[in-house]
Amino acid sequence: MFNPMELPSTQSLMPVVVRFERLAAQIPPFHLYFDDRLQAQDCLIAGNTLTLSTCWQEIQAVFLPFKVIEKFVNHLMAYKPDAVVFECLCGATLDLIRVTLAMGVAMRVESEQDPLAPTDEHAQRWLSSLKNISTEKRQSGQKNEWNYGVYALGMRDHNLLLRMQQQHVAYFEQSKKILDVGCGTGVMLEALCRAGLHAQGVERDPAAVRFARSLGHQVHHADALDFLEQSSAIYDALYCSHFVEHLPMSAVDRLVGLCAQALLPGGLAVFTFPDPESIRSQLLGFWRDPEHVRFYHPALIAGVAQVHGLSLEYNSQDIPSRCVGHFEMTPPTLVAEAIQKPLTLWQSLLKQLGLKTADDLQALQAQVAHQQKLIEQLWQVNQTWAWEDNVVLIFRKHAA
């Protein structure tokens, strides 16, 4: 296991400097160092000094560790620079450049040297798309106001999201034309692209649209409901991830109806959203997003979908091991100790020798059995913590 304490002084490593420019203001720069003893997703942060694995010198189709992005976004939000200057283009700065452009901040790369060759076709796509989008003019954000799009960008762990949404790619293996409704920063589009599937997205937030386009994906910048309003029997598959919880009930009804309208007969619609029966979703994540309106139970969404001609084919809640444990109203009791009987001569001798009798063994077995029962009851209750944070519903549009 790598021990961070073994790292040499960062003064002995060659840094990549990221500077932040603003008139009449001194903004502390970032210093990026590379060490071959760090794993790909490891990162050591001390102030504005970040040490990454040497693999981040390469242009690769891998998102930076979340804590790097989080710190970088917070830095931009706090200081609101007019421009960000990157000393060179490499794997580490590639993701930071993408975030900078998504946030609408001007940027430039000082080095005229070409970066290392991209590691694969997806890395080449990322690099080419970023070069195309970097020519667009951006408005520097100097206003002292909170921005939801920027906040959301700094809250997204793209590596985690990619791992989560890659699990859903298999649903679309037979699909030819896929729309990601409310696609955000394009993580599912990325997962579908890597599987060789054609997909496009629609998203209203400009920062998310710029980020998704910088990955090389086709994203329509529009309100998803208005976009679907203009679509009729176009797509053979729709993906709608973490969108319904942003809408009131009337808008959810409209969304599901428009998804049904946009699908070809026999088309597939996959909805995923926070599971209201997940304790972790309720306590740990849901209310970090100020645009979340409410939880929706999958039975409610399934009922709405049925009205609009969508038949439920799969509900991730419907698994045999998922059950609600019984909660006792009173605390469990200990096993009552057996009434002590007078010891026989043989039992007295065994006791003096420190040995156990058959009665002792029987009492111990009763205690173990009782404790095992309590453990099983506790485990049944605690399984609710193991339920998935999100529910997945798969619908099929009725054939014509």
VOVEXLUM-441122 format. One record per residue (C-alpha): residue in one letter; residue number from 0; x, y, z. Coordinates in steps of 0.2 Angstrom, whole numbers, plus 5000, padded with zeros to 4 digits. Layout:
BEGIN
residu, num, X, Y, Z
a, NUM, X, Y, Z
...
***
This chain:
BEGIN
residu, num, X, Y, Z
m, 0, 5000, 5000, 5000
f, 1, 5006, 5017, 4995
n, 2, 5011, 5028, 5010
p, 3, 5009, 5047, 5007
m, 4, 5022, 5050, 5020
e, 5, 5035, 5042, 5009
l, 6, 5033, 5056, 4996
p, 7, 5048, 5067, 4993
s, 8, 5047, 5085, 4995
t, 9, 5037, 5093, 4981
q, 10, 5051, 5104, 4977
s, 11, 5060, 5090, 4969
l, 12, 5046, 5086, 4957
m, 13, 5043, 5096, 4941
p, 14, 5026, 5105, 4943
v, 15, 5013, 5110, 4931
v, 16, 5007, 5128, 4936
v, 17, 4989, 5133, 4934
r, 18, 4987, 5152, 4936
f, 19, 4971, 5163, 4939
e, 20, 4971, 5180, 4932
r, 21, 4961, 5195, 4938
l, 22, 4964, 5213, 4937
a, 23, 4971, 5221, 4953
a, 24, 4970, 5204, 4962
q, 25, 4982, 5191, 4967
i, 26, 4975, 5174, 4966
p, 27, 4985, 5159, 4972
p, 28, 4990, 5147, 4958
f, 29, 4988, 5128, 4958
h, 30, 5004, 5118, 4957
l, 31, 5001, 5100, 4950
y, 32, 5015, 5087, 4953
f, 33, 5016, 5069, 4947
d, 34, 5023, 5054, 4957
d, 35, 5023, 5036, 4950
r, 36, 5020, 5029, 4967
l, 37, 5002, 5035, 4967
q, 38, 4988, 5025, 4959
a, 39, 4977, 5033, 4945
q, 40, 4963, 5039, 4956
d, 41, 4974, 5044, 4971
c, 42, 4978, 5062, 4975
l, 43, 4987, 5071, 4988
i, 44, 4981, 5089, 4992
a, 45, 4990, 5102, 5003
g, 46, 4984, 5119, 5001
n, 47, 4984, 5123, 4982
t, 48, 4997, 5109, 4979
l, 49, 4990, 5094, 4971
t, 50, 5000, 5078, 4968
l, 51, 4994, 5065, 4956
s, 52, 4999, 5049, 4948
t, 53, 5011, 5051, 4933
c, 54, 4998, 5043, 4922
w, 55, 4989, 5060, 4922
q, 56, 5003, 5067, 4911
e, 57, 4995, 5057, 4897
i, 58, 4979, 5062, 4887
q, 59, 4967, 5049, 4892
a, 60, 4948, 5047, 4893
v, 61, 4947, 5046, 4911
f, 62, 4939, 5059, 4923
l, 63, 4950, 5067, 4936
p, 64, 4948, 5062, 4954
f, 65, 4932, 5071, 4961
k, 66, 4941, 5080, 4975
v, 67, 4953, 5088, 4962
i, 68, 4938, 5095, 4953
e, 69, 4929, 5100, 4969
k, 70, 4943, 5110, 4974
f, 71, 4946, 5118, 4957
v, 72, 4928, 5123, 4955
n, 73, 4927, 5130, 4973
h, 74, 4943, 5140, 4969
l, 75, 4935, 5147, 4953
m, 76, 4919, 5151, 4963
a, 77, 4928, 5160, 4977
y, 78, 4940, 5171, 4966
k, 79, 4930, 5173, 4950
p, 80, 4945, 5175, 4939
d, 81, 4944, 5184, 4922
a, 82, 4955, 5169, 4915
v, 83, 4963, 5153, 4919
v, 84, 4981, 5150, 4912
f, 85, 4987, 5133, 4910
e, 86, 5006, 5130, 4908
c, 87, 5003, 5115, 4897
l, 88, 4990, 5103, 4890
c, 89, 4991, 5086, 4898
g, 90, 4979, 5073, 4905
a, 91, 4977, 5082, 4922
t, 92, 4974, 5099, 4914
l, 93, 4963, 5092, 4901
d, 94, 4949, 5090, 4913
l, 95, 4952, 5106, 4922
i, 96, 4951, 5115, 4905
r, 97, 4934, 5107, 4902
v, 98, 4928, 5113, 4918
t, 99, 4934, 5130, 4915
l, 100, 4925, 5131, 4898
a, 101, 4909, 5124, 4905
m, 102, 4909, 5137, 4919
g, 103, 4911, 5151, 4906
v, 104, 4928, 5157, 4911
a, 105, 4941, 5162, 4898
m, 106, 4957, 5151, 4897
r, 107, 4973, 5149, 4887
v, 108, 4987, 5136, 4886
e, 109, 5004, 5144, 4886
s, 110, 5014, 5129, 4880
e, 111, 5015, 5128, 4861
q, 112, 5022, 5110, 4862
d, 113, 5010, 5096, 4857
p, 114, 5004, 5085, 4872
l, 115, 5007, 5067, 4873
a, 116, 4998, 5056, 4860
p, 117, 4980, 5051, 4866
t, 118, 4980, 5034, 4873
d, 119, 4965, 5028, 4863
e, 120, 4951, 5033, 4852
h, 121, 4940, 5040, 4866
a, 122, 4954, 5051, 4872
q, 123, 4957, 5057, 4854
r, 124, 4938, 5061, 4854
w, 125, 4939, 5071, 4870
l, 126, 4955, 5081, 4864
s, 127, 4947, 5085, 4847
s, 128, 4930, 5090, 4854
l, 129, 4939, 5101, 4868
k, 130, 4949, 5110, 4854
n, 131, 4933, 5114, 4845
i, 132, 4923, 5120, 4859
s, 133, 4938, 5131, 4866
t, 134, 4936, 5142, 4851
e, 135, 4919, 5148, 4857
k, 136, 4919, 5165, 4866
r, 137, 4914, 5164, 4884
q, 138, 4907, 5177, 4896
s, 139, 4918, 5179, 4911
g, 140, 4908, 5177, 4927
q, 141, 4911, 5192, 4938
k, 142, 4894, 5193, 4947
n, 143, 4893, 5189, 4965
e, 144, 4878, 5178, 4964
w, 145, 4876, 5159, 4967
n, 146, 4875, 5149, 4951
y, 147, 4866, 5132, 4951
g, 148, 4875, 5125, 4936
v, 149, 4892, 5129, 4943
y, 150, 4887, 5122, 4960
a, 151, 4881, 5106, 4952
l, 152, 4897, 5104, 4941
g, 153, 4907, 5105, 4957
m, 154, 4896, 5092, 4965
r, 155, 4897, 5079, 4951
d, 156, 4909, 5064, 4954
h, 157, 4910, 5059, 4936
n, 158, 4920, 5043, 4939
l, 159, 4906, 5037, 4951
l, 160, 4892, 5042, 4939
l, 161, 4901, 5033, 4925
r, 162, 4902, 5017, 4935
m, 163, 4884, 5018, 4940
q, 164, 4877, 5022, 4923
q, 165, 4888, 5010, 4914
q, 166, 4877, 4997, 4922
h, 167, 4862, 5003, 4912
v, 168, 4870, 5002, 4895
a, 169, 4865, 4984, 4893
y, 170, 4846, 4990, 4892
f, 171, 4850, 4998, 4875
e, 172, 4860, 4985, 4866
q, 173, 4847, 4983, 4853
s, 174, 4842, 5002, 4851
k, 175, 4847, 5012, 4836
k, 176, 4842, 5029, 4841
i, 177, 4843, 5034, 4859
l, 178, 4839, 5051, 4868
d, 179, 4845, 5055, 4885
v, 180, 4832, 5066, 4893
g, 181, 4840, 5079, 4904
c, 182, 4857, 5072, 4900
g, 183, 4867, 5083, 4912
t, 184, 4886, 5083, 4908
g, 185, 4884, 5068, 4897
v, 186, 4890, 5054, 4907
m, 187, 4877, 5041, 4901
l, 188, 4881, 5048, 4883
e, 189, 4899, 5044, 4886
a, 190, 4895, 5026, 4893
l, 191, 4884, 5023, 4877
c, 192, 4897, 5029, 4865
r, 193, 4910, 5018, 4873
a, 194, 4898, 5003, 4870
g, 195, 4897, 5008, 4851
l, 196, 4879, 5015, 4853
h, 197, 4872, 5030, 4845
a, 198, 4864, 5043, 4857
q, 199, 4860, 5061, 4859
g, 200, 4855, 5071, 4873
v, 201, 4844, 5087, 4878
e, 202, 4849, 5098, 4893
r, 203, 4844, 5115, 4898
d, 204, 4859, 5120, 4909
p, 205, 4872, 5129, 4898
a, 206, 4887, 5123, 4909
a, 207, 4882, 5105, 4908
v, 208, 4879, 5107, 4889
r, 209, 4896, 5114, 4886
f, 210, 4904, 5100, 4897
a, 211, 4895, 5086, 4887
r, 212, 4899, 5094, 4871
s, 213, 4918, 5095, 4876
l, 214, 4917, 5076, 4877
g, 215, 4911, 5075, 4859
h, 216, 4893, 5071, 4862
q, 217, 4878, 5079, 4852
v, 218, 4868, 5088, 4865
h, 219, 4853, 5100, 4861
h, 220, 4853, 5115, 4872
a, 221, 4834, 5116, 4877
d, 222, 4821, 5113, 4890
a, 223, 4818, 5094, 4889
l, 224, 4799, 5095, 4890
d, 225, 4799, 5108, 4876
f, 226, 4810, 5098, 4866
l, 227, 4800, 5082, 4868
e, 228, 4784, 5092, 4864
q, 229, 4791, 5093, 4846
s, 230, 4796, 5075, 4845
s, 231, 4783, 5061, 4839
a, 232, 4788, 5043, 4836
i, 233, 4806, 5047, 4833
y, 234, 4816, 5037, 4846
d, 235, 4817, 5018, 4849
a, 236, 4824, 5021, 4867
l, 237, 4824, 5035, 4880
y, 238, 4834, 5037, 4895
c, 239, 4828, 5048, 4909
s, 240, 4840, 5048, 4924
h, 241, 4837, 5059, 4940
f, 242, 4825, 5071, 4932
v, 243, 4808, 5067, 4939
e, 244, 4813, 5072, 4957
h, 245, 4816, 5090, 4950
l, 246, 4798, 5091, 4944
p, 247, 4781, 5094, 4953
m, 248, 4768, 5080, 4950
s, 249, 4760, 5089, 4935
a, 250, 4776, 5091, 4926
v, 251, 4780, 5072, 4929
d, 252, 4764, 5067, 4921
r, 253, 4768, 5078, 4907
l, 254, 4786, 5071, 4905
v, 255, 4780, 5053, 4905
g, 256, 4767, 5057, 4892
l, 257, 4779, 5066, 4881
c, 258, 4792, 5052, 4883
a, 259, 4778, 5040, 4877
q, 260, 4774, 5052, 4862
a, 261, 4792, 5053, 4857
l, 262, 4795, 5034, 4857
l, 263, 4791, 5023, 4842
p, 264, 4779, 5008, 4845
g, 265, 4788, 4995, 4855
g, 266, 4801, 5008, 4860
l, 267, 4810, 5007, 4877
a, 268, 4810, 5020, 4891
v, 269, 4822, 5018, 4906
f, 270, 4819, 5029, 4921
t, 271, 4830, 5030, 4936
f, 272, 4828, 5041, 4951
p, 273, 4831, 5042, 4970
d, 274, 4822, 5027, 4979
p, 275, 4811, 5035, 4993
e, 276, 4813, 5018, 5002
s, 277, 4832, 5020, 5003
i, 278, 4838, 5027, 5020
r, 279, 4854, 5033, 5012
s, 280, 4845, 5043, 4998
q, 281, 4834, 5051, 5011
l, 282, 4848, 5056, 5023
l, 283, 4864, 5058, 5013
g, 284, 4862, 5065, 4996
f, 285, 4844, 5070, 4991
w, 286, 4843, 5088, 4999
r, 287, 4861, 5093, 4993
d, 288, 4852, 5098, 4977
p, 289, 4842, 5113, 4979
e, 290, 4832, 5109, 4964
h, 291, 4825, 5093, 4971
v, 292, 4806, 5094, 4973
r, 293, 4801, 5078, 4981
f, 294, 4804, 5059, 4981
y, 295, 4793, 5049, 4969
h, 296, 4789, 5031, 4973
p, 297, 4791, 5019, 4958
a, 298, 4773, 5013, 4960
l, 299, 4767, 5031, 4957
i, 300, 4778, 5033, 4941
a, 301, 4772, 5016, 4935
g, 302, 4754, 5021, 4937
v, 303, 4757, 5037, 4927
a, 304, 4766, 5027, 4914
q, 305, 4752, 5015, 4912
v, 306, 4740, 5029, 4909
h, 307, 4751, 5035, 4894
g, 308, 4753, 5018, 4886
l, 309, 4769, 5012, 4894
s, 310, 4770, 4994, 4901
l, 311, 4781, 4991, 4915
e, 312, 4794, 4977, 4911
y, 313, 4806, 4979, 4926
n, 314, 4806, 4987, 4943
s, 315, 4823, 4986, 4953
q, 316, 4813, 4985, 4969
d, 317, 4805, 4969, 4965
i, 318, 4819, 4957, 4971
p, 319, 4816, 4942, 4983
s, 320, 4829, 4948, 4996
r, 321, 4820, 4965, 4998
c, 322, 4809, 4965, 5013
v, 323, 4805, 4976, 5028
g, 324, 4812, 4970, 5044
h, 325, 4800, 4968, 5059
f, 326, 4804, 4981, 5073
e, 327, 4800, 4975, 5090
m, 328, 4791, 4988, 5102
t, 329, 4801, 4982, 5117
p, 330, 4820, 4978, 5119
p, 331, 4825, 4960, 5117
t, 332, 4827, 4950, 5133
l, 333, 4841, 4939, 5139
v, 334, 4840, 4920, 5140
a, 335, 4833, 4916, 5157
e, 336, 4846, 4907, 5167
a, 337, 4841, 4889, 5172
i, 338, 4836, 4886, 5190
q, 339, 4851, 4880, 5199
k, 340, 4850, 4862, 5205
p, 341, 4860, 4854, 5219
l, 342, 4876, 4848, 5211
t, 343, 4880, 4830, 5212
l, 344, 4897, 4823, 5218
w, 345, 4903, 4821, 5200
q, 346, 4897, 4839, 5195
s, 347, 4906, 4846, 5210
l, 348, 4922, 4837, 5206
l, 349, 4921, 4843, 5187
k, 350, 4918, 4861, 5194
q, 351, 4933, 4860, 5205
l, 352, 4943, 4855, 5190
g, 353, 4937, 4869, 5180
l, 354, 4927, 4858, 5168
k, 355, 4910, 4860, 5161
t, 356, 4895, 4848, 5163
a, 357, 4882, 4843, 5150
d, 358, 4870, 4856, 5159
d, 359, 4883, 4870, 5157
l, 360, 4884, 4865, 5138
q, 361, 4866, 4865, 5136
a, 362, 4864, 4882, 5144
l, 363, 4878, 4889, 5133
q, 364, 4870, 4882, 5117
a, 365, 4853, 4891, 5122
q, 366, 4862, 4907, 5124
v, 367, 4871, 4906, 5108
a, 368, 4854, 4901, 5099
h, 369, 4846, 4916, 5107
q, 370, 4860, 4928, 5102
q, 371, 4860, 4921, 5084
k, 372, 4841, 4925, 5083
l, 373, 4844, 4943, 5089
i, 374, 4858, 4945, 5076
e, 375, 4846, 4939, 5062
q, 376, 4833, 4951, 5068
l, 377, 4845, 4965, 5068
w, 378, 4852, 4960, 5051
q, 379, 4835, 4960, 5044
v, 380, 4832, 4978, 5050
n, 381, 4849, 4984, 5044
q, 382, 4847, 4977, 5027
t, 383, 4837, 4993, 5023
w, 384, 4854, 5002, 5023
a, 385, 4860, 4990, 5010
w, 386, 4846, 4994, 4997
e, 387, 4851, 5003, 4982
d, 388, 4850, 5022, 4982
n, 389, 4841, 5023, 4966
v, 390, 4827, 5014, 4958
v, 391, 4827, 5008, 4940
l, 392, 4810, 5006, 4930
i, 393, 4810, 5000, 4912
f, 394, 4794, 5003, 4901
r, 395, 4789, 4997, 4884
k, 396, 4778, 5007, 4873
h, 397, 4763, 4997, 4867
a, 398, 4764, 4991, 4849
a, 399, 4754, 5000, 4836
***
